[in-house]
Structures are given as C-alpha cells and as structure tokens.
Amino acid sequence: MKFFDIFPTFTEAPYSYIVIPIILVCSIVGFYNKSFFHALILHPYEIARGKRIHTLLTSALIHRNWLHLLFNCVVIFGLGYDTCSVLNQEYSTVIAYIGTICIFFLLIVLPNLIQTFFKKNDFTFTAIGASGLSFGLFGYSALFFPLQKINHLFIPSIHNATHYWIYMLLISFLLSFIKISRINRTLHLVAFGIGSALALIISPYAIELKDAF
C-alpha cells in the first residue's frame, strides 16, 4: 500500500502539505524558544495601538502544548483538503487554489480581529493557536453541501450536513460557557460562525438550506 493510496496528493491538497509543516515547525520551536514564542503571540492591547499587527496571522503558528497542536494539525489537514476539493469540484482548479488560501487567511485573521476588538483594553490577554482556523473549517465544510447525507453513529436524529452543523453549533455554544481551562472557546464559536457564513456566500447550494430540515 502506497502513501497516496491513503492520503491526498500534493496537487489535491497543496495547502494541507504547506501549512501543516509550517505550523509544526513554528510550534515546536516555540515550545523551547520563548523569545520566538513571544514574537508570534497575539496581544490585542498592542495591536489596538498599532503594534505587532503581524501577530493577527502568526499567532496561529504556535501552540500551548502537544495536544493543542496535534488536534489542530489533524483537523486542518483533513478539512483543508476537503475545502480545496469541493472548490475544485464546483468551480475550477485555479479558484480552488486561490479560494482555499483566502479562506485560510480569513479564518485566521477575522476571529483574531474580533477578539482584538473586545480585548483591546485588557493588557493581560494573549492568544495563540490555529483553533480559529480549525473551527472555521468545521463550519465551512458542514454547510457547503447542506443536504449531504450523514448517518451519525451515536445521534440518529442527524440525517444530513445541516443537522450535523446544528449539533456542532450547539456543542460549541455550550462549551463557550465553560471556564475550566485556558482554551478560548468563545473564539471557537466566532470562527465557526465565520466559516459557516463563508460557506453560505461561496456555495452554489446554499439555497438548498431551506430543504434541509
């Protein structure tokens, strides 16, 4: 069995093979080099005052621990491939290549801009990780084909992608109220909403949403 019998080729998922190694390398370096780590960390207080603007993007390249890093890498690799594939299927290869990187950029920067707005006067607040991209891709992928059939093993009421999206939205919303760790669950919910909105804008099947219930 060959590697590409299981995993997509570089042509099929270029950004999965480009972005994931960059995140892995930067995160691992950040684990052991605190100067590098702090150079990339998001600090809304400074951004609101015109400093460290680059961290709206670079904060996605570093993570707090291995679990945080590996979860995001697995999700981004798989859903990044899915994003590129559906755009290629519905439009063209050129649009898939350009559109996917634009979606990645928006799902990283927009949630960071929103939390910068709300935390601009909190000097102690910082944020890192690619969870915004991960949860944004969840929202995007779930709504691009709203009527796609899904047979959930544990939740029989889920019959299509829209039902699955609603389930994920409820879980993300409920988790946003739990304050038992350093995980930024509010950011997850915001990113999920942005990814969902992008799907409704881009997908030619968004009009089918009314038939999904």
C-alpha positions in Angstrom: 0.0 0.0 0.0 1.4 3.4 -1.0 1.2 6.6 0.9 -1.0 8.3 -1.7 -3.5 5.4 -1.6 -4.5 6.7 1.8 -3.6 10.4 1.8 -4.3 13.0 -0.9 -1.5 14.1 -3.3 0.1 17.5 -3.1 -1.9 18.6 -6.1 -5.2 17.7 -4.4 -4.3 19.3 -1.1 -1.4 21.8 -1.6 -2.1 23.9 1.5 -2.5 20.9 3.8 1.0 20.0 2.9 2.4 23.5 3.1 0.6 25.0 6.1 0.8 21.9 8.5 4.7 21.6 8.3 5.0 25.4 8.9 2.7 25.1 12.0 4.5 22.1 13.3 8.0 23.6 12.9 7.0 27.0 14.4 5.1 25.4 17.3 7.9 23.0 18.2 10.5 25.9 18.1 8.1 27.9 20.2 7.9 25.1 22.8 11.6 25.5 23.5 12.4 29.1 22.4 10.4 31.6 24.5 11.7 34.6 22.5 10.4 33.1 19.3 7.1 32.2 21.0 6.5 35.7 22.3 7.4 37.2 19.0 4.4 35.5 17.4 1.8 35.6 20.2 -1.3 37.7 19.8 -1.6 40.6 22.2 -4.8 42.7 21.4 -3.7 45.5 23.7 -0.7 46.2 21.5 -2.5 45.6 18.2 -5.1 48.1 19.1 -2.3 50.6 19.5 -0.8 49.9 16.1 1.9 47.4 17.2 2.6 43.7 16.4 0.0 43.7 13.6 1.7 40.6 12.2 0.5 38.5 15.1 -3.1 38.6 13.8 -1.7 35.9 11.4 1.4 34.5 13.1 -0.3 33.6 16.4 -1.9 30.7 14.5 1.6 29.1 14.1 2.3 28.5 17.7 0.5 26.4 20.3 0.5 25.8 24.1 1.1 22.1 24.1 1.2 18.9 22.0 -2.5 18.1 22.3 -3.5 21.5 21.2 -1.0 21.3 18.3 -1.8 17.8 17.1 -5.6 18.3 17.2 -5.4 21.5 15.0 -3.0 19.9 12.6 -5.2 16.8 12.0 -8.3 19.0 11.5 -6.6 21.5 9.3 -5.0 18.8 7.1 -8.3 16.9 6.6 -10.7 19.9 6.2 -8.1 21.9 4.2 -8.1 19.0 1.7 -11.9 19.0 1.8 -12.1 22.7 1.2 -9.8 22.6 -1.8 -11.5 19.6 -3.3 -15.0 20.9 -3.2 -14.0 24.3 -4.7 -12.2 22.3 -7.5 -15.2 20.1 -8.0 -17.7 23.0 -8.2 -15.6 25.7 -9.9 -12.0 25.1 -11.2 -8.5 24.3 -10.0 -7.4 27.9 -10.2 -10.4 29.0 -8.0 -9.7 26.1 -5.6 -6.0 27.1 -5.2 -6.8 30.9 -4.8 -10.0 30.4 -2.8 -8.6 27.9 -0.3 -5.7 30.2 0.8 -8.1 33.1 1.0 -10.4 31.1 3.2 -7.5 30.0 5.4 -6.4 33.7 5.8 -9.9 34.9 6.6 -10.5 32.2 9.2 -7.3 33.1 11.0 -7.4 36.9 10.8 -11.1 37.7 11.2 -11.6 35.8 14.6 -8.4 37.4 15.8 -9.6 40.9 14.8 -12.9 40.3 16.6 -11.2 39.2 19.8 -8.7 42.1 19.5 -11.7 44.5 19.4 -13.2 43.0 22.6 -9.9 42.6 24.4 -8.2 45.8 23.3 -8.0 47.3 26.8 -7.0 44.1 28.6 -3.2 44.2 28.9 -3.0 40.7 30.3 -4.9 38.9 27.5 -3.0 36.9 24.9 -4.0 34.2 22.4 -2.3 31.6 20.3 -3.1 28.6 18.2 -4.8 27.7 14.9 -8.1 26.7 16.6 -9.9 29.6 14.8 -8.9 28.0 11.5 -9.9 24.6 12.7 -13.4 25.5 13.9 -13.9 27.8 11.0 -13.2 24.9 8.6 -15.7 22.8 10.6 -18.4 25.4 10.0 -17.5 25.9 6.3 -17.3 22.2 5.5 -20.6 21.4 7.2 -22.6 23.9 5.3 -21.0 23.8 1.8 -23.2 20.8 0.9 -26.2 21.4 3.3 -28.1 18.3 2.1 -25.3 15.9 2.0 -26.4 12.7 3.7 -24.9 11.8 7.1 -25.7 8.8 9.2 -24.3 9.6 12.7 -23.4 6.5 14.7 -24.5 7.9 18.0 -27.1 10.5 17.2 -29.8 9.1 15.0 -31.5 12.5 14.5 -28.6 13.7 12.3 -29.5 12.9 8.7 -27.6 15.5 6.7 -24.8 18.1 6.9 -27.1 20.8 8.2 -28.3 18.7 11.1 -24.6 18.0 11.9 -23.8 21.7 11.7 -26.6 22.5 14.2 -25.3 19.8 16.5 -21.7 21.3 16.3 -23.1 24.8 16.8 -24.9 23.8 20.0 -21.8 22.0 21.3 -19.6 25.0 20.6 -22.1 27.4 22.2 -22.4 25.3 25.4 -18.6 24.9 25.6 -18.2 28.6 25.4 -19.7 29.0 28.9 -17.2 26.5 30.5 -14.3 28.3 32.1 -12.3 25.4 33.4 -9.2 25.8 31.2 -7.2 28.2 29.1 -9.0 27.1 25.9 -10.5 30.1 24.1 -13.9 28.6 23.4 -15.5 31.9 22.5 -13.0 32.3 19.7 -14.0 28.8 18.5 -17.7 29.8 18.4 -16.9 33.0 16.5 -14.6 31.2 14.0 -17.3 28.5 13.5 -19.8 31.3 12.6 -17.4 33.0 10.2 -16.7 29.7 8.4 -20.4 29.0 8.2 -21.0 32.4 6.7 -18.3 31.9 4.1 -19.9 28.6 3.1 -23.3 30.3 2.6 -21.6 33.0 0.4 -19.4 30.7 -1.7 -21.5 27.5 -2.0 -23.8 27.3 -5.0 -26.0 25.0 -2.9 -26.8 27.4 -0.1 -30.3 27.9 -1.4 -31.0 24.2 -0.5 -30.7 25.1 3.2 -34.4 25.6 3.5 -35.0 22.0 2.4 -32.5 20.5 5.0 -35.0 20.3 7.9 
